[in-house]
Amino acid sequence: SLVATGHIDKAAIISAAGDSTWAASPGFTVSPAEMKSIVEILAGGSGKDQAFSEGIHIGGERYVAFNVEDRHVYGRKGRTGIIIVKTGQAILIGHYGENVQAGNATQTVEALADYLVKAGY
């Protein structure tokens, strides 16, 4: 699991369509509006622009977008951050705390995404 690595303190997996939550850490809720926004950001275009201008909202918190690509979105809030990675069927969302290196958190979420892609997800 993402959280068991120690690099991620809370996480969620949602459908690639952004219409359902498949798994989530206790107390880590991604609202339907936040899911829809994530899907729009990953689609590029105006969603990507909106991420840079308005931020990324996850669990009621706003994160400043600093890297938005077709497959992933990275955001920061102070010394914490969010890593979002899309696979064929799912979107992984990992949150890291103040005492974690962003690179370690990113590698953890990206590695699980790679595994899921290879497994057909």
C-alpha positions in Angstrom: 0.0 0.0 0.0 1.1 3.6 -0.6 0.8 4.5 3.1 2.8 1.5 4.3 5.9 2.9 2.5 6.1 5.8 5.0 6.5 8.2 2.1 2.7 8.8 1.8 0.6 9.6 4.9 -2.8 9.3 3.2 -4.0 8.2 -0.2 -7.0 7.5 -2.4 -7.6 5.6 -5.6 -10.5 6.9 -7.8 -11.8 5.8 -11.2 -10.2 7.3 -14.3 -13.6 8.7 -15.1 -13.7 10.5 -11.7 -17.1 9.1 -10.8 -16.2 6.8 -7.9 -13.7 6.2 -5.1 -12.2 2.7 -5.1 -10.1 3.0 -2.0 -9.1 5.7 0.5 -7.3 6.2 3.8 -9.6 6.8 6.7 -10.6 10.5 6.8 -9.1 11.3 3.4 -12.1 12.1 1.2 -12.0 13.4 -2.3 -15.4 15.1 -3.2 -17.2 14.5 -6.5 -16.3 18.0 -7.5 -12.7 17.5 -6.7 -12.7 14.2 -8.7 -14.2 15.9 -11.7 -11.6 18.7 -11.5 -8.8 16.1 -11.4 -10.1 14.5 -14.5 -10.3 17.9 -16.3 -6.8 18.8 -15.2 -5.4 15.5 -16.5 -7.2 16.0 -19.8 -5.1 19.1 -20.4 -6.4 22.3 -22.1 -8.3 24.7 -19.9 -8.2 22.2 -17.0 -4.4 22.4 -16.9 -4.5 26.2 -17.1 -7.0 26.2 -14.2 -4.7 24.0 -12.1 -1.9 26.6 -12.4 -4.2 29.6 -11.8 -6.5 28.3 -9.1 -4.6 25.3 -7.7 -5.6 21.7 -7.1 -8.3 21.0 -4.5 -8.1 17.7 -2.7 -9.8 16.8 0.6 -10.9 20.4 1.0 -7.3 21.7 0.8 -5.8 23.9 -1.9 -2.4 22.9 -3.4 -0.3 25.0 -5.7 0.2 23.1 -9.0 3.9 23.0 -10.0 4.0 20.1 -12.5 1.0 19.2 -14.7 1.4 16.6 -17.5 -0.9 14.1 -19.3 -0.1 11.4 -16.7 0.5 13.3 -13.5 -0.2 16.4 -11.4 2.0 17.5 -8.5 1.0 20.2 -6.0 2.4 21.8 -2.9 0.9 23.4 0.2 3.7 24.6 2.4 6.0 21.7 3.2 3.3 19.1 2.3 2.1 18.0 -1.1 0.0 15.9 -3.3 1.0 13.5 -6.1 -1.7 12.5 -8.6 -1.0 9.9 -11.3 -3.3 8.4 -13.9 -3.3 4.9 -15.2 -5.6 3.4 -17.8 -8.5 2.8 -15.4 -7.6 4.6 -12.2 -6.2 7.8 -10.7 -3.9 7.5 -7.7 -3.8 10.4 -5.2 -1.0 10.4 -2.6 -0.5 13.0 0.1 2.9 13.5 1.8 3.7 15.2 5.1 6.2 17.8 6.2 9.0 15.3 7.0 9.0 13.5 3.6 11.1 14.3 0.6 8.8 15.2 -2.3 11.0 13.0 -4.6 10.4 9.9 -2.4 6.7 10.5 -2.4 6.6 11.0 -6.1 8.6 7.8 -6.8 6.3 5.8 -4.5 3.1 6.9 -6.3 4.6 6.7 -9.8 5.9 3.1 -9.1 2.5 1.9 -8.0 1.0 3.5 -11.1 3.6 1.7 -13.3 2.7 -1.6 -11.6 -1.0 -1.0 -12.2 -0.4 -0.2 -15.9 1.6 -3.4 -16.4 -1.3 -5.3 -14.6 -3.8 -3.9 -17.1 -5.2 -1.1 -14.9 
